[in-house]
Amino acid sequence: MIFDDRVCTLGEGPLWHPERGQLFWFDILNRKLMTRDADAQGEWSFGERVSAAGWVSRDELLIASERELFLFNLASGRREAICPLEADNPVTRSNDGRADPWGGFWIGTMGLNAEPGAGAIYRYYRGELRLLYPEITIPNAICFAPDGSCAYFTDTATQIVMQVRLAEADGWPAGEPDPALDLRRDDRRPDGAVTDAEGNLWIAEWGSARVACYSPEGAVLHAVDMEATQTSCPAFGGESLTTLYCTSAAVGLSAEAKAARPATGMTFAVEGAGTGRAEPRVLL
């Protein structure tokens, strides 16, 4: 089940690159982009916190950092600024993000210490970064229905996953968000999420050592147990998109808690958990 044994303080943002057949993810607090392919482990270090990415081409990722969206070339290491992201706000950083079916990129920000309401959710689309939802504490679970009919997101602090209808022409929100899934009754904390080919929601539930699968109607279908308590974000990948990957985090845990789960902070892979969809290309 362990895919990569490097311990992330705050693992996040797994992305299966469909053209490279390769998984990328981040250790936000250690300011690293990480990867592993058939040959070796790899990583790139940055001068600021980085958290999420979408793929633009075989060698280029759009990466969200604490101050901007930038284009990063995996082959050369060259970066090119695309647009500022709360660059004038020293108390926030980027967090969860994902590309949408139109080639846009949704990205959330949050306070460095999860200050209440300090963050927001934005969408970058064809040269425009637009604020969608302000006063978010911990933005997470950004993902999209397979048919593009709606987007999902959460403020983890609320324990409620929201959904919003999207305009067919260009993918901008077309109405107000409504609750899609209320996890307060079971005291689950939704972190990162992804949808599968059937439209089910796979949610990493922070503090629950699992990734749970919910139907679009909100019914829990099943859960995949993980070897780390703080699961942070899932992604589907592999040759047939039937491998469920999941990042995890060691931040904030006691030495005793880490000893009880030695794989804490590692990245996991579960074969045959479900069938995902290829992540769409980000269009700049």
C-alpha positions as CSV (number, residue, x, y, z in Angstrom):
1,M,0.0,0.0,0.0
2,I,3.0,2.4,0.5
3,F,3.7,4.0,-2.8
4,D,6.4,6.4,-1.6
5,D,8.1,6.2,1.8
6,R,9.3,9.8,2.0
7,V,7.6,11.4,5.0
8,C,5.7,14.6,4.1
9,T,5.1,17.1,6.9
10,L,2.0,18.1,4.9
11,G,1.5,16.0,1.8
12,E,-1.1,17.4,-0.6
13,G,-2.2,17.8,-4.2
14,P,-1.6,14.4,-5.9
15,L,-1.8,14.7,-9.7
16,W,-1.6,11.8,-12.1
17,H,-0.1,13.2,-15.3
18,P,-1.9,11.4,-18.1
19,E,0.7,12.0,-20.8
20,R,3.6,11.0,-18.6
21,G,1.9,8.2,-16.7
22,Q,3.5,9.7,-13.5
23,L,2.3,10.9,-10.1
24,F,3.2,14.3,-8.7
25,W,2.4,15.6,-5.3
26,F,3.5,18.3,-2.8
27,D,4.9,18.6,0.7
28,I,3.5,22.1,1.4
29,L,5.4,23.0,4.5
30,N,8.7,21.8,3.2
31,R,8.1,23.6,-0.1
32,K,8.6,20.7,-2.4
33,L,7.1,19.1,-5.5
34,M,7.6,15.4,-5.4
35,T,7.3,12.5,-7.8
36,R,8.1,8.9,-8.4
37,D,8.1,6.9,-11.6
38,A,9.3,3.5,-12.6
39,D,12.9,4.5,-12.3
40,A,13.3,6.7,-9.3
41,Q,12.1,9.2,-6.8
42,G,12.4,12.9,-7.6
43,E,11.7,16.2,-6.1
44,W,12.1,20.0,-6.7
45,S,12.5,22.6,-3.9
46,F,11.0,26.1,-4.0
47,G,11.5,29.3,-2.1
48,E,7.8,29.4,-1.1
49,R,5.1,27.0,-0.1
50,V,3.6,25.2,-3.1
51,S,0.4,23.1,-2.9
52,A,-1.4,22.1,-6.1
53,A,-1.0,21.7,-9.8
54,G,-2.6,21.0,-13.1
55,W,-0.9,19.8,-16.2
56,V,-0.4,22.1,-19.2
57,S,1.8,19.9,-21.4
58,R,4.0,16.8,-21.1
59,D,6.8,18.9,-19.4
60,E,4.8,21.8,-17.9
61,L,2.7,22.1,-14.8
62,L,0.6,25.1,-13.6
63,I,1.6,25.3,-9.9
64,A,-0.1,27.3,-7.1
65,S,2.2,28.8,-4.5
66,E,1.6,31.1,-1.6
67,R,1.9,34.2,-3.8
68,E,1.2,33.2,-7.5
69,L,0.3,30.8,-10.1
70,F,3.3,29.9,-12.2
71,L,4.2,27.7,-15.1
72,F,6.9,25.1,-14.2
73,N,9.0,23.2,-16.7
74,L,9.8,19.7,-15.3
75,A,12.7,19.2,-17.7
76,S,14.5,22.5,-17.3
77,G,13.3,23.7,-13.9
78,R,12.4,27.0,-15.4
79,R,9.4,28.9,-14.0
80,E,7.3,31.6,-15.5
81,A,4.8,33.8,-13.5
82,I,1.2,33.5,-14.7
83,C,-0.6,35.7,-12.2
84,P,-0.4,36.8,-8.6
85,L,-2.4,34.9,-6.0
86,E,-2.9,37.0,-2.9
87,A,0.7,38.2,-3.3
88,D,-0.1,41.2,-1.1
89,N,-1.4,39.1,1.8
90,P,1.5,37.7,3.9
91,V,-0.8,35.6,6.2
92,T,-2.2,33.3,3.5
93,R,-0.9,30.4,1.3
94,S,-2.5,28.3,-1.4
95,N,-4.0,24.9,-0.5
96,D,-6.3,22.6,-2.5
97,G,-6.7,22.9,-6.2
98,R,-7.7,21.1,-9.4
99,A,-8.4,21.6,-13.1
100,D,-12.0,21.7,-14.3
101,P,-13.4,20.2,-17.5
102,W,-13.1,23.5,-19.4
103,G,-9.4,23.8,-18.8
104,G,-9.8,26.2,-15.9
105,F,-8.0,25.8,-12.6
106,W,-9.7,26.2,-9.2
107,I,-7.5,27.1,-6.2
108,G,-8.1,27.8,-2.6
109,T,-6.1,29.9,-0.1
110,M,-6.0,29.8,3.7
111,G,-4.3,31.4,6.6
112,L,-0.9,30.1,7.6
113,N,-2.4,29.1,11.0
114,A,-5.9,28.4,9.6
115,E,-7.2,31.7,10.8
116,P,-11.0,31.7,10.5
117,G,-12.2,33.1,7.3
118,A,-8.8,34.2,6.1
119,G,-8.9,32.3,2.8
120,A,-10.9,32.1,-0.4
121,I,-11.5,30.0,-3.5
122,Y,-10.6,31.3,-7.0
123,R,-10.8,30.2,-10.5
124,Y,-8.2,30.9,-13.2
125,Y,-9.6,30.7,-16.7
126,R,-8.1,31.9,-20.0
127,G,-6.0,34.6,-18.4
128,E,-8.4,35.7,-15.6
129,L,-8.2,34.9,-11.9
130,R,-11.6,35.5,-10.4
131,L,-12.6,35.3,-6.7
132,L,-15.5,32.9,-6.3
133,Y,-15.9,32.4,-2.6
134,P,-14.4,34.6,0.1
135,E,-14.1,34.0,3.9
136,I,-13.0,30.4,3.6
137,T,-11.0,28.9,6.5
138,I,-9.6,25.7,5.0
139,P,-10.5,25.2,1.3
140,N,-10.6,21.6,0.2
141,A,-12.4,18.9,-1.8
142,I,-12.3,20.8,-5.1
143,C,-13.5,18.4,-7.8
144,F,-16.0,18.2,-10.6
145,A,-18.8,15.9,-11.8
146,P,-17.8,13.9,-14.8
147,D,-20.4,15.6,-17.0
148,G,-19.3,19.1,-15.9
149,S,-22.7,19.8,-14.4
150,C,-21.3,20.9,-11.0
151,A,-18.3,21.6,-8.9
152,Y,-17.7,20.4,-5.3
153,F,-15.7,22.1,-2.6
154,T,-15.6,22.4,1.2
155,D,-14.5,24.6,4.0
156,T,-13.1,21.7,6.1
157,A,-14.0,23.7,9.3
158,T,-17.7,23.4,8.5
159,Q,-17.6,19.6,7.8
160,I,-20.0,20.2,4.9
161,V,-19.2,19.6,1.2
162,M,-20.9,22.0,-1.1
163,Q,-21.9,21.8,-4.8
164,V,-22.6,24.5,-7.3
165,R,-24.0,24.3,-10.8
166,L,-21.6,25.3,-13.6
167,A,-22.4,27.1,-16.8
168,E,-22.2,24.7,-19.8
169,A,-20.5,27.2,-22.0
170,D,-17.5,28.1,-19.9
171,G,-17.7,26.5,-16.5
172,W,-18.2,29.5,-14.3
173,P,-20.6,29.0,-11.3
174,A,-24.2,29.5,-12.3
175,G,-26.0,30.0,-9.1
176,E,-25.4,29.7,-5.4
177,P,-23.7,26.7,-3.7
178,D,-25.9,24.2,-1.9
179,P,-24.9,21.5,0.7
180,A,-24.1,18.1,-1.0
181,L,-22.8,16.2,1.9
182,D,-23.0,16.8,5.7
183,L,-20.3,15.0,7.6
184,R,-21.0,16.6,11.0
185,R,-23.1,13.7,12.3
186,D,-20.2,11.2,11.9
187,D,-17.7,13.9,12.9
188,R,-15.7,13.5,9.7
189,R,-13.5,16.3,8.3
190,P,-13.4,16.4,4.5
191,D,-10.0,17.2,3.1
192,G,-9.0,16.7,-0.6
193,A,-11.4,14.9,-2.9
194,V,-11.7,13.5,-6.5
195,T,-14.6,12.1,-8.5
196,D,-14.5,8.8,-10.3
197,A,-15.9,7.7,-13.7
198,E,-19.3,7.2,-12.2
199,G,-19.5,10.5,-10.5
200,N,-18.9,9.2,-6.9
201,L,-17.0,11.5,-4.5
202,W,-13.8,10.0,-3.0
203,I,-12.9,12.1,0.1
204,A,-9.8,12.0,2.2
205,E,-11.2,12.4,5.7
206,W,-8.6,14.1,7.9
207,G,-8.1,12.3,11.2
208,S,-10.0,9.2,10.2
209,A,-7.3,7.2,8.5
210,R,-9.4,6.6,5.4
211,V,-10.7,7.7,2.0
212,A,-14.4,7.4,1.8
213,C,-16.5,7.0,-1.3
214,Y,-19.9,8.8,-1.4
215,S,-22.6,8.7,-4.1
216,P,-23.6,11.9,-5.8
217,E,-26.7,11.7,-3.6
218,G,-24.6,11.7,-0.4
219,A,-24.8,8.1,0.6
220,V,-21.6,6.5,1.9
221,L,-20.8,3.5,-0.4
222,H,-17.6,2.2,1.2
223,A,-14.2,3.4,2.6
224,V,-10.6,2.5,2.0
225,D,-8.5,2.3,5.2
226,M,-5.1,4.0,5.0
227,E,-2.0,3.6,7.2
228,A,-1.9,7.2,8.2
229,T,-4.4,9.0,10.4
230,Q,-4.2,12.4,8.6
231,T,-5.1,11.4,5.0
232,S,-5.1,14.6,2.9
233,C,-6.0,14.1,-0.8
234,P,-6.8,11.3,-3.2
235,A,-6.1,10.9,-6.9
236,F,-6.8,8.1,-9.4
237,G,-4.0,7.0,-11.7
238,G,-2.2,4.0,-13.1
239,E,-2.4,2.6,-16.6
240,S,-6.2,2.1,-16.4
241,L,-6.9,4.8,-13.8
242,T,-7.8,2.1,-11.3
243,T,-5.2,2.9,-8.7
244,L,-6.2,5.1,-5.8
245,Y,-3.4,7.3,-4.6
246,C,-3.5,9.3,-1.3
247,T,-1.2,11.7,0.4
248,S,-0.9,12.1,4.1
249,A,0.6,14.4,6.7
250,A,2.6,14.2,9.9
251,V,2.1,17.8,11.0
252,G,0.8,18.3,14.5
253,L,1.1,14.7,15.6
254,S,2.9,13.6,18.8
255,A,5.8,11.3,18.8
256,E,3.6,8.6,20.2
257,A,1.0,9.0,17.4
258,K,3.7,8.8,14.8
259,A,5.2,5.7,16.4
260,A,1.7,4.1,16.4
261,R,1.5,4.6,12.6
262,P,5.0,4.5,11.2
263,A,3.7,5.3,7.7
264,T,2.4,8.7,8.7
265,G,3.2,11.3,6.1
266,M,3.9,8.8,3.4
267,T,2.0,8.5,0.1
268,F,-0.2,5.4,-0.6
269,A,-1.5,3.4,-3.5
270,V,-4.4,1.0,-3.5
271,E,-5.0,-1.1,-6.6
272,G,-8.5,-1.7,-7.9
273,A,-10.2,0.6,-5.5
274,G,-12.3,2.2,-8.2
275,T,-12.0,3.7,-11.7
276,G,-11.1,7.3,-12.1
277,R,-10.9,9.8,-15.0
278,A,-8.0,11.5,-16.6
279,E,-7.3,15.0,-15.3
280,P,-8.1,17.7,-17.9
281,R,-5.4,19.9,-19.4
282,V,-5.1,23.4,-18.0
283,L,-5.6,25.9,-20.9
284,L,-3.5,29.0,-20.5
